[in-house]
């Protein structure tokens, strides 16, 4: 019997609470894991459809009902880890919706266990 493939992105309770607050204000949301540039390497939250994704972006899953994307190139670096989206005090990215809240989304990660990695491979997700 094979193991069930784990989610490739998950959110903490604090992140889910902030997502709910942002959704109440802005409507449907989406996330993209920034690869650097202006706002560093941070999960960026946008109104759904505001950030245009393309063939170079990969849908990892969803958090709090919002799709979560990462660039294919960045995924190659992080594919061995589960992304854990959390919230900390501080100013968010200038383009991310949580900026004015005094909170910011933060990406943490953990390495997959061998059985989880095998399940992701068997599912064709890595």
Secondary structure as GFF3:
##gff-version 3
##sequence-region A 1 126
A	DSSP	beta_strand	9	11	.	.	.	ID=ss1
A	DSSP	alpha_helix	13	26	.	.	.	ID=ss2
A	DSSP	beta_strand	29	33	.	.	.	ID=ss3
A	DSSP	three_ten_helix	37	39	.	.	.	ID=ss4
A	DSSP	beta_strand	43	47	.	.	.	ID=ss5
A	DSSP	beta_strand	57	63	.	.	.	ID=ss6
A	DSSP	beta_strand	66	71	.	.	.	ID=ss7
A	DSSP	alpha_helix	72	78	.	.	.	ID=ss8
A	DSSP	beta_strand	81	89	.	.	.	ID=ss9
A	DSSP	three_ten_helix	97	101	.	.	.	ID=ss10
A	DSSP	beta_strand	103	111	.	.	.	ID=ss11
A	DSSP	alpha_helix	114	122	.	.	.	ID=ss12
###
